[in-house]
Amino acid sequence: MFTKDKLEEYLERCLKTGADFAELFIEKRINTNYKYIDSKLDDIIDSSDYVICIRIDLGNNIVYGAVNVMDNDCIISKIDELIKYFDSDVKIKKVNLKEEKIPLVNDISIWPKDMEEEKKIGILHDIDSLTRSKDERIEQVNITLSENDSDVIIANSLGKYVNDHRLRLSIYTSLTVSYNDKKKNMIGSYGGSFGYEGLINFDFNSYVDNLVEKAIKKLDAIPCPGGEMPVVLGNGFCGTIMHEAVGHTLEATAVSIGESIMCGKLGHKVASSKLTLVDDGTIKNAWGSSNVDDEGNLTNRNILIDKGVITNYLVDYLNERKMNMVSNGCGRRESYLYAPTSRMSNTFIVNGNDKIDDMIKSIDYGLLVRNINGGTVKPETGDFNFNATSCALIRNGEIAEEVDDAILIGNALDIVKSISMVSDNMTLSTGYCGSLSGSVPVTVGEPYIKVDKIIVGGSDV
């Protein structure tokens, strides 16, 4: 329906009252969730959208609207409604779109339409059976398979014009174990910007072993003591602490308006030389990767902190003008309900050379955290708290008693200065991040790291 000429016509109409910039984001999305509960298929939930989103900027003034009826008169009416916010009358600016051929970050071979439904359900059945076979104390297993399939067109008044077909698949597992009237839960997820080949070829045995092991250990947990102590943070999901406590403070969303503790620190050493932090939207088939961002720009590997020195911020198109920096492929949005802004994609600490055993041996009394299940940070102060959900005490250089969930409390600038050891086993874990432009798929990651001191809010009080 949307020819190049028609898109140019819409964009020129957006500009006719003097706007600096106009953008069209057209998305046709199909989401399907398969829910597998109590060893059987419980439900299949489908949803779909077909929407054109219109964003118009004049200076720092932005208007945004969406139309879910693909009718020319409706679209024109919405544009006319939006441009009323700008009252200057100028000569219509010409827009010349040039379609860009984008390199494929994500290589997809088996799309959802190519996979029989019985085989999709079979994947869920196999994961369920495999999980239940691991231990007789497993009481309940709930699994969700999600397909997010979308076709996107992005066109703007600068002449950008791209088409992108996107697919993300994920498995979410919730596990309950019970023994002697004690019940414990553990959750895990795996996903990527791949087709069904990414699930067919995945080693679910290791995924399940890791999940079950963490859940079973929680059955023997004692209350976690509190206080300030050294902490060893595990790989994968423990990268949440860097995503939340540090990554958000480096997004232009906060930096451009002076509401980040990292404002004005570009080129400054703020962290341990052991820390190199990267946000990379170009990792092949990773959960947070995209061929282009939601403003049509190629995604990038952005080194944010290099050996303790801040070397970059995450900058979207709107904030590049405020900050006099070039946008670097991080303009993201959940859906048509949100205008894009600067967001992380795949954010991780780069491997170091230290060994996990040496980290443990270096601690007389502290905490080992294997998993972090969410948390919050205030970018303007850097203060954070996180939920640590698989923990053990470290005594005299050895892993000791398993302990209940704990809260990690601290400040972003303090923690990055306190990283004293970084191992060589970085892994990525899938999740979602909520911010101004909605909830977007991200991966977090790190190798094992030792932080010399964090306040632990324990469960012994």
N, C-alpha and C positions, 0 to 999 in steps of 0.2 A: 504493500500500500504506500509506503513512504519512499518516494523517489527522491533522488538528489535534488531536483528542482523544487519539490515540495518542501523539503527540509530547509533549503535556502530561503524560500518564501516565508516560512515561519520565523526563522532567525531574523530576517530583515524587518519583519513586523515587530519583533521584540525590541529592536534597536531604534525604532522610528521616533521615540520621544527622548532620545539622547543617551541611552544606556551605554556603558563602556563595554559590556560583555553579555552575551546570551548563550545559553546551553540547552540542548535537548538531550534527554536520557530516556531511551525507549527500551522497555524490558518486557519480554514475554517469558514468564516463569511458571514451571510446574514443580511442585513439591509433593513427594510421596513418602509417608512413614509407615513401615511395617512393624507392628508391635507384637512381640513374642513373649507370652507370659504363661507360667505354669506348664511349660513344655508344649505349648500349642500356639498357633497363630490366633491372637486375640482381636486384632483390628488392622485395617488398612485405611489410612487417612490421606486423602488427596486434596490439594488446593492448587489454585492457579490464578495468575494475574496477567493482564496485558495492559500496560500503562505507559503514557508519555508524560514525562516530568519536564517542567520548564523552569529554568533559573535565569534571572536577569539581575545584573549588578550595575550600580552607578556609584562610584566611589566606594564608600563603606556601607552603602545601602543595598540590601539584597531582598528581592521578592522571589517567592517560590510557590509553584502550584502543580497540580497533577490532574490528568484526565484519564479515566478508564473506559471511555467510550471512543472508539477509533473512528470518529466522524469529523470531517473537516470543519464543519460549522462549530462543533463543540470545542475543538482545539483553538480555532480563531477567537471564539468567545472568551476562553480562558486567558489567552494572550492579551486580549483587549482589557480584561479585568485587571491583569497584573500591571500593565504599562500605565494605568491610571495613577500609579504611585509616583510616576515621573512626569512632570508637567511641562517640560520644555518641548518645543516643536522644531525639529531639525530635519535637514535633508536626509532621506533614507540612505543608510550605509549599505553598500553592496557586500554580499557574502559569497565567497567562492569556495565551495567545499571540494576537497581533494581526498578521495578515499585512500587510506593508508593500509598497506599490507603489513600485518603485525607478525613478528616471529612468535612461534608457539612455545611458551614455557611448559605448558601441560600437554603431554602426549596421551591421547585417549583413543582406545581401540574398541572397547565394548561399551556402547551407550546403553542406557536403561531400556530403550525400545528393542535392543538386540538380545536382551536376556529374558528368557522365559520366566514367568512369575514363580513357577514351581521350583526353579533353580535358586531364585532369590530366597524363597522360604526355606529351601534346603540348606543354605548357608546358615540361617538362624538356627535351624534344627541341629546342625553339626556343632555349632558353638555351644548351644545349650547342653547337648549330650556330653561333649568334651568337658565342660565345666563341672557338671554334676558327677562325672567319673573321678574327679580329683580327690574328693574327700567326703566322707559320710556325714560330716557336720554341715554340709551345704544344705540350707533349707529352702532358699528361693533364688531363682535366677530370672531377671527380666532383661530383655534385649530389644533394642530398637535399631532398625536399619533405615537410614534416611537418604533419600535422593533429592538433590537440589539441582535442577536442570534449567538453564535460562539462556535465551538469545538476547543480546544487547546491541543497541545502536547508540553511539555517542557522537553528537555533532555540535560544534560551537562556532561562534562568530569569528574566531581566529582562523577558520578554515579546516579545523580538525574534523575528521569523519572516519570512524572505525566501526567495524562489525566484529562481535566476539561471541562465540558459543562457549558457555561455561558449564562445568559439571563438578559437583562435589558429592562424594559418598562418605557416609560415616556409620560406624557401629558404636552404640552406647550400651554398656552393660552395668547393671546394678545387681550386686550380690549380697545375700544375707546368710550368715553362718550362725549356728547356735550350739551351745553345749552347757549343761548344768545350769539352766535358766538364764544364761547370758546370751545376748544376741548382739552381733556387730555387723555393720554394713561397710561395703567398699564399692566404689564406682570406678569405671574405667572407660576409655573411649579410644577409637582409632579411626582415622579418616584421611582423606586426601582429595586433591583436585585430579582425580583419575576416574576411569571407568571401572567396570566390574573386574577387569584384569587385576586391579589393585587389591581386591578382596580375595579373588581366587588364588593369587600367588602369595598371600600373606601368611606368616607363621603364627596362626592363632594359638598354637600350643604354648608358645612362650608368653604370649599376651595373657592367656588364661592362668598359666602358672604364676605369673607375677601378681595378678589380681587375687587369686586364692591364697597365696602365701601371705600377702599383706592382711587379708581378712582374718585368717586363722591366727596370726600372731596377735591380733587385737583381743582375742578371747582371753589371753593370759596377761593382759596389760594391767599394771598398777597405776594409781594416780600419778600424774606427772608433776614433779616439783617445779616451783617457780623461781624466778630470780634471773639476774644477768649472768650469762655463761657463754662459752664458745659453742658454736653450732656447726655441724657438718650437714650441708644441704645436698640431697640426692639429685640425680640427673632427671631429665624429662620435666615432669609437672612442677618440680621445685623451681623451675625457671619462671614460674608465675611471680615470684617475688621481684625479679628483675623487670619483668613486663610491667607490673603495677607500680612498684616503688621508683623505678628509674625511667622506663620507656615512656610512660605518660607525661613525665616532666620534660621530655624532649620533643613532644608533639607541638607543632606550631599553634594548635588550638589554644594551648595555655601560654606558650612562650610569646606569641604575637601581642597578647594583651597584658603582659607583665605579671601573669599569675602562675609562674613556675619558679622554683628555686634554681633552675638552670638558666634563667634569663641572664644575658650578658656574659655567659661563661664559655662561649665558643673560643676554642684555643687554649682554655685554662685546664690545668690538671686538677681534677676533682676527686679522683679515685685511685685506688691501688694500681700500681703498674701491672699487676696480674690480670686486670680486667680489660678485656676488649669486647665490646657489645655491638652486635650487628643486627640490623633489620633487613631481611632479604626476601623480597617478593618474587624472586626469580628461581627459587629452588624447584627443580622439576617435580611436578605432581604433588608438592606439599600442600597441606590443608589451607594455608594462608596465601598460597601463590595465585597469581593471575597473569594472563597475557598482557593485559593493560589494567590500569586502575579505573575507578568509576568516573574519572574525568577524561579518559581516553589516552592517558600518558603511559608509556612503557614503564613497567615496574623495574625497580633497581635493587642492587645490593648496596645498602647505605650503612657505612661504618659510623656509628654514633659516638662511641667512645673507643679510642685507640690507646691501649696501654695506659689507661687512666686519664687521658686527655679528651675533652669533648671536641669532636671533629665535625659534627653535623647535627642538624635538626631534621625532623620529618615535616616536610612542607608541602601543602596542597596549593592549588592555583590561587584561591582567594588570598591566602596568607603570604604568598610570595611577594605580592605588592606591598603588603604591610611591612614585611621584614627585609625587602630588597634582596631576596634570595630566590633561586630557581626551584620551582616545584620538582620533587624527586620521586614521583610515581606512587604517592601514598594517599591520594584522595579517594576515600572509601565511604560507602553508605550501606546500610542494611537492605534498603529497598526504596521504592518510589516515595515512601513516607518521609524520607530524610534527604536534605541536601548533603553533598559530600563534604568531608573535612579531613584533616590529617589524622591518619590512623596507622597502627602497626600492622604487620602481616605475619612474618615468621621472625621472631625476635629471640636471640640466643647469645650466650657467652661462648666465645671461641675457646677451643681446647687449650689446656696448658700442659705442663710436663710433670706435675706432682702425682703421687700415687695415693689411692684411697687408704691403703693400710697405714701409710705414713701420717695421713691426716688423723686417723683414729688414735694412733700411738702417741701423737703430740698432745693429746688432751687428757688431763687428769680427771676432770669432771665436766661433763657437758652433755649435749643432746645430738643424736642423729635423727634427722628428719628425712623420710623417704618420699613423702608426698605432701603437696600443699593443695588444698581444695578451696581456692578463692581467697579474696581479700580486698582491701580498699586502701587508697592513698589520697592525700590532699596535695595536688601538684604545687600549690602555692607555698606549702610548708615542707613537703616531703615526708610528713608523718604517715605511718602505715600500720596496719595490723593484718595478719594472715592466719588462716586456719591450717594447722599442721595435723595431718590425719593418720600418719603411720610413723611412730616415733619409738626410739629406744634411748636409754641412758648410756653414756660412755663413762666408764670408771677405770682409772689407772691404765688408760690406753687400750681398753678392750670394750667391745659392745656388750652391754649388760642387760638389765631388765627392760622388757617392753613396757611402754607407758601409754596412758590414754592420750587423746587428742589434746593439743596445746594451742595457744595463741602466741604468735611471734609479733613483737611490738618494737618499733624503732623509727628511725629517720633515714631517708634515702641517702643523704650525704654521709651519714655516719656508717651505714652498712657498706657502701662502695669503698670507703677508705679502710674498712676492717677486713677485706678479703685478703687472706694471707696465703692460701693454697688453691690451685685449680688443677683438676685432674684431666685425663685425656679421653673421656668416654661420653662426650656430648650426645644427647638424644633429644628429639623433638616430640612434643605431645600436643594433641589437638584440643581446642576449646573455643569459647566465644568470648568476645570482649564488648562490653557495653560502654557507650560514650555518647557524645552529642549527635552523631549520625547513626545511632542505633546499635544493634548487636551484630558484629561482623565476625566471620570465622578467622581465627588466628592460631598459630602454633607458638608455644613457649618452649624454651630449651636451655639446657646448660649441662656441663659435666658436673661431677661432684665438686663442691667448693667448700672451703673452710672459712667461716666468718668468726673472727676472734671474740666478738661479743654481740649478743642480741638479748633483749629482755624477753624472757619466756613467761607467759601467763599460764601457769600450770593448773591442774585439776585437783590439787591437794588442799585447796582452801574452800 
